[in-house]
Amino acid sequence: MKILLLFDVDFEINKNRICDFLNNKTTHLKFVNGGDINIDSDIISKPDSFISILNKINKKIHEFDKIFCFTEKQYIDNYFFHEYKKLSIFSFWGWIYLTDLSKNNGLLYFIVDYLSLYIDDIDFRHKITTGCIYDFLQNKTGIDDGMRQARICPTCLERISNNLSSPEQINILEDLKILMNFLSDSSKWNQDILDLVIPQHQSIKKRKSKKSGEINVVIASPSDAWLERKNLLEKLEIQFRRGHHESYCCKRLIVHGWEDLASQPGYPQDIINRQIICNVDFVVAIFKYKLGTPTIDIATNQERSVSGTAEELLTSLNNSMADKPLGMAYFYSKAPSVSVDLDDLEIIKNDWDNLQKFKKDIQNKILYKPYTETGDLLQIIISDLEKNIIDYFE
């Protein structure tokens, strides 16, 4: 699909960078920067505003499958966008009152939203704000949560997957997955999509698993992620097998946790490192609202790492060493919701701030991912494990 991007003369955005970004991230979509265009009226109406723009670009229309125009001006009905023939006009009116995220993020959201509707043969929208790209957004402030989550809920994903009727729809969905992941990864941390830090490349050579025919995985998490941990310990191994991922990877998945260890003398973190971390192929770290309890050096009684989970993950980030496990990290997407008069407010705030600092510290060492629901996290990890096993293990 070839898409022409047009920008109202008063719409301030780095047009070349956003166009390059979109083309670099997608395989089946082609974006062309059409530059500025003047929307004559102060209020957008259908079809008058659309006809005016189409007349101005009449000679170009046949070259493109879709035409997207972006403006700060308001629709007469205050909607975000409408479509007329090939042209869709997206309104950013009142943007600063809806979100503190960049218009770059908003532009990406609108493109993803439009294309998600395009590939869905059923005209469905959630009436309430869920974070799914198929939310109607009657309350326009819901776009903030939509950008931060940037997901297709399991129900909608099942509907779409069962109804895709053409290779074009299938290809667009693959590009949407990439764009939505990138939008969520940046928006959750209040980052502009054009400023998101990409981890520096490290050469990771193919390696043999610690045990022939097996891939051993440990789940690392602080205490507040107990539900996610429980779900992964109980279901990851089973679902990986039932979904035929093991047969595809030619490896049996074995999932471990500190719960596997017997009660024994010694410093707990050292025992975990010695008996589990040194013997697994992957460390899968889950963080929700906090890092956890710091670890100490027994000899000096000085802090060794900001938390046990962090220490286990950091052990796995020297990807060039084949004897070290590979790291995978997942961060919950929303900050804790607390009352201002809560007794533990300062503790909760400090825990959250420390977690964000840690996340920033490792951003050049690992490509981490966000999650919003426990069930979604399981499927994300299954997919990532399959890819990493195929890419990095003999």
N, C-alpha and C positions, 0 to 999 in steps of 0.2 A: 504494500500500500504506500502510495506517494502522497505526502501531506505538505501543503503550503502553509507556512506560518506568517501571519500578518500582525502588525503591532500599531495600535492607535498612536498618533504622533505624541500624545502626552503620556504614553505608557513607558515608564523608565525601567529598562531591563537590559542586560548585556545580551543582545540578540545573537551575536555570533557564537558566544560561549554556550548559551543554552541550546542552540541548534547543533553544535559540535557534540555536546554532552549527549543529546538524544540519539544522534547517529552512532556514537561510540558504544552506547549501551544496548542498542537493538540490532537484530539481524534481519528481520523481515519487514521493518518499517523504514521509510526514507523520508527525512524531514528537510525541507528547503526554506531558507530564510528569505521571505519576500519583502522584508524591510517595513518601513512606515507607510501607513495609510491614514487619511483623515476621515474620521467619522463625523459627518456634517452636523448632526443634531446633538443636543446636550443629553437627551434621553433616548435610549435604544428602544425601538419598537419593531414588531414583526408584522408585515414583511418590509416596510419602508426602508429601514436601516440596512437590511440585507440586500435589497435590490440596488441601493445606492452603491454599496461596496462591490457587488458583482459587476455592475456596469463599469466601474473603474478598472477592473482587472479582466475585462471580458476576453481579451486575447490569450490570457493565461489559463482560463478555467479548464479547458480540455486537457491540459497537461497533468492535472492532479486528480486523485481519487477523492480527497477531502481538503477543505480549506478551513483553517482555524484562525480566528482573529481575537486578539486580547486587548482589553480596554479597561480604564478606570471608571468609565461612565456607567450609569445605572439603567437597568431595564425598567420599563414602565410598570411591570408586575414584580420587580425586585428579585427575579430569579437569577441564578448564576449563569445559565446559558440556555439558548434555544438554537434550533437548526432550521435552515431553509435551503432546500436543494443541497448543494455540496457544502454550503457555508454554515459554520457554527461560530457564534460570537460569545466569548466568555467574559463575564463582568467581574472585575475586582473592586467594585464600588464598596467603600467602607471597610476595606481590608484590615486596617489597623485596629478596628473595633471587633474583629472576628478572631484574630490570632496574632501572635508575635512572631510567627514564622515568615520566612522570606517569600516574596512573590515568585521567586524561582521554584520553590517547593509547591506553591499554589498552582503554577502553570503545569508542572508535572502531574499534580493531582487531577486537574481538569482533563488533561490528555488521557490519563489512565481511566478516569471515570467515563469519558465518552467512549473509549475503545472497549471497555468492559460491557457497556450497554450494546455496542455494535455487535459483539460476538454472541450475545444472549438473545435467542429467538423468542424468549418469553419476557414480556414487559413487566418485570418485577422490581419493586423497591421496598426496602424496609421502611415502615412508617415512623419508627423510633430510631434514635441514634445508637448504633451498635459498634461502630468502627469498621463495618464492612463497606466495601466500595459501592455496594448497592443500596446504601442508605439514601433516602429521599432528601434529607437535610432541610426539613421544613423550618427547623431552627438553624439558621445559617452558621451559628457558632460551632455547630457540630463538625464543621470542616477542619477545625483544629485537631480534634480526636481522629478524624478520618485520615489526616496526613500522618499523624504519629503512629497509627496502627497500620494503615495502608495494606489492608488484607481483604481476602475474599473468605467469608465465613464458611465453615464446613458444609452447611446446607446449600448455599449458593454454588460452591465449588462442585458439589455432587450434581446439582442441576445442570450446570454448564457442561461438565465433563460428559454427561449422558446425552447431551443434545447438540454437541458440536457436529456440524454437518458438512464442513468443507475444509480442505487443507489450509485455506486462508485463515479461518477462525482458529484452527489449531496452532498455526504459526504465530498469530497475534497473541494468543494466550501465553505462549512461551516468552515472548518479549515483555508482556505485562508482568509476568512473575519477576523478571529481572528489575524492571522499573519500580515495581511496588516494594521489593526488598530494599532497593536503594533509597527510595523515598522514606520508608519507615526507619531505616538505619540512621538517616540524618535527622529527620524531624523529631525523633524521640529524645534527642539530645540537643534540641534547639539549634541545629546546624543547618546552614544553607547547603543545598545539594551540590552546589558548585565548589564548596569549601570542604567537603567531607574528606578526611584524611584517609588515604589508602595505605594499607600496610606495605612496608618495604619488602621487595621480593627477596626470599631466601631460597636457595637451591635445596630442594628436598628430593633426595635420591630414593629410588625404590628400595624397599627393605623387606627382610623376612619377618614374619610374625614371631613373637616370643615362643609360641608353641605351634608346631606344625599343624596346619589345618584349622587353627583357631584364631580368632581375634578377641583378645581380652580387653574389656572396657571397665573403667572404674567411674562411678558417679560421685563427684565432689560437690558439696553444697553446704552452706551455713544452715543453722537451725531454722531460720524463718522460711526456707524453701522446702519444708518437710513434705508438703503435699506433692510437689513436683518430684521430689526424690522418691517418695513412696510409689508414685505412678510409674516412674522409670524402672525402679528395681523390680516391680511386679510385672510390668508389661513389655518392656523394651525387648528383652530376649525372645519372648513368645511371639510378639508381633513381627519382629525381624524374620523369624522363621516362617510364620504363617503367610507372610506377604511374599514369600519366595525370594527374599533378598539374599538369604544365605546361599541358595543354589546359584544365584546370579553372580555372587562374589566368590563362590567356591570356598567359603570360609564359614565355620560355625561361630556364632557370636556368644560369648560368655560375659555376663554382667556381674560386676563386683561392687561391694560397698564395705565401709569399715565394719558393718554389722557382721561380716563373714568371720572376723577375727575372734579368737578365744580371749577371755579375760586373762591377762598376764602382766608381770611386772615390767616397768620401763616407761619412758615418756611416750604418751599415746601417739603424738605426731611422728616420732621417730619409728615407732612400730609400724604405723600405716605406710610410711615411706619405704621402709625396708621390705615389708612383706607383701605390699600391694602395688605401690606406685612403680617400684623397680621391675615389676613382673607383668605389667599391662602394656597394651599397644596404644591405647587412647585414654586420656583424662578428659572426661566430659564435665565441665564445671557449670553449675547453675547458680545465678545470683538473683535475689529478689530485691530486698530493701537494705541489706547490710552485707558487710564482708565476713563477719564472724569474729572469733576470738583470736588475738595475736598469738603466734608461736614464739617460743624462747629458745635460746641456746643454753642448754643445761649447764655447760661448763662455766659460762660467764653470767648467766641469768639475765642476759640482754635480749631485747626483742629481735627475733630472727626474720619474721615475716609478718605482714599486716593481718594475716589470718591463716588458718590451716588450709582452707579451700584455695586461697591465693597461692600459698606455698606449693600445693600440689599442681596447680595450673602452671605456675612459673617454671616448675621443673620440666614441663613438657614443651616449653617455647624455644628451646635450642634445637630447631628442626634439622640442623645439619648433622647431628649426632644420632646415628641409627639405633643406639642402645637406649635412647630416651623415648618415652611415649610421645605421641602427637597430641596437641591440645585442641579442644573445641570448647567454646564459651558462649553462654546464652544469658542475656540480661532481661529481666522483666521490664516492660515498656513504660509503666506508670509509676510516678512517685507515690509514696504512701499518703493516704488521705487521712488527715488527723484534725482534731479540734484544737483551736488556739489555746484552750484552757486545759489541755491534757497535761497531766503531771510529768509524763515522760517526753514531752514535746522536744526539749533540747537534745535528749539522747537520740530520739528518732531522726532529728535533723542532722546531727553529727554523723550518725551511721550512714545516712543517705549521701551526705557530702563526701565522706570517705570512700564510699563505693564509686561515686562519679569520678573522684580523683584517680582511683585505681584503674578505672576503665580508660581514662585518658592516658595514663602511664603506659598501658599495654597496646594502645591503638596502632602503633607501628610494628607490633610483633605478632598480631593475630587478627584475622577477620572474624569478629564476633557477630552474633545475630541477636535480634530482639525477639521476645515472645509475649503474647498477651493472654493466652489460655493454656492450661495444663494439657488438654487434649491436643491442641495444635503443636505444642512443644514436642510431644512424643513423635508426631509425624515428621516434624522438621529434622529432628535428630536421626530418625531412621533414614531419611533421604540423604542427609549429610554423611552419615557413616558409610552408606553404600558407595557414594561418590569417592570418599577418601580412601576406602579400602581398595577400590579399583585403581585409583590414581597412584597410591603410595606403597602398595604391598604386592610382592611377587606371588 
